[in-house]
């Protein structure tokens, strides 16, 4: 079975108190009573849990390009990514292609296992050396690891968990498990504590 590469690091989370404040307006109750109400409403889709849109999460995610293509289907979020034009090509051009250790180190840091052959890397290097950015992008394997800062609401994260927790691409299970371990309010998300272990 191939190795699945996924690394998720929470950068920041905010909005919980503000979300409870807004919920208190809706319920005409004090903010102090809203934590229990929020936990009950979180599971109620169809507009009842829209307060989850006010809780924001910033994740640093390093994953292969083919996973990012699927992640891009979740549009109620924003992403900022490494530049293949600048970051990858500059790092690659700094590698001594005649040094097998340097080449292997570069491959391990930037590609999933067995995702990029030496011939492909050589072609990418030649394109980068010729300042041919289209040539670099055309040759870049799907197993290229790209880091993006992904900002989303708890509402979007909830949708991701519900739609992808049983997905056949194992990266989704890894993404969900790593994310649930780091969020401040897993009680507002599907699969909290007991279920999260099965994700």
Rosetta blueprint (number, residue, H / E / L):
1 X L
2 X L
3 X L
4 X L
5 X L
6 X E
7 X E
8 X E
9 X E
10 X E
11 X E
12 X E
13 X E
14 X E
15 X L
16 X H
17 X H
18 X H
19 X H
20 X H
21 X H
22 X H
23 X H
24 X H
25 X H
26 X H
27 X H
28 X L
29 X L
30 X L
31 X H
32 X H
33 X H
34 X H
35 X H
36 X H
37 X H
38 X H
39 X H
40 X H
41 X H
42 X L
43 X L
44 X L
45 X L
46 X L
47 X L
48 X L
49 X L
50 X H
51 X H
52 X H
53 X H
54 X H
55 X L
56 X E
57 X E
58 X E
59 X E
60 X E
61 X E
62 X E
63 X E
64 X E
65 X H
66 X H
67 X H
68 X H
69 X H
70 X H
71 X H
72 X L
73 X L
74 X L
75 X L
76 X L
77 X E
78 X E
79 X E
80 X E
81 X E
82 X L
83 X L
84 X H
85 X H
86 X H
87 X H
88 X H
89 X H
90 X H
91 X H
92 X H
93 X H
94 X L
95 X L
96 X L
97 X L
98 X L
99 X L
100 X H
101 X H
102 X H
103 X H
104 X H
105 X H
106 X H
107 X H
108 X H
109 X H
110 X H
111 X E
112 X L
113 X L
114 X L
115 X L
116 X L
117 X L
118 X H
119 X H
120 X H
121 X H
122 X H
123 X H
124 X H
125 X H
126 X H
127 X H
128 X H
129 X H
130 X L
131 X L
132 X L
133 X H
134 X H
135 X H
136 X H
137 X H
138 X H
139 X H
140 X L
141 X L
142 X L
143 X L
144 X E
145 X E
146 X E
147 X E
148 X E
149 X E
150 X E
151 X E
152 X E
153 X E
154 X H
155 X H
156 X H
157 X H
158 X H
159 X H
160 X H
161 X H
162 X H
163 X H
164 X H
165 X L
166 X L
167 X L
168 X L
169 X L
170 X H
171 X H
172 X H
173 X H
174 X H
175 X H
176 X H
177 X H
178 X H
179 X H
180 X H
181 X H
182 X H
183 X L
184 X L
185 X L
186 X H
187 X H
188 X H
189 X L
190 X L
191 X L
192 X L
193 X H
194 X H
195 X H
196 X H
197 X L
198 X L
199 X L
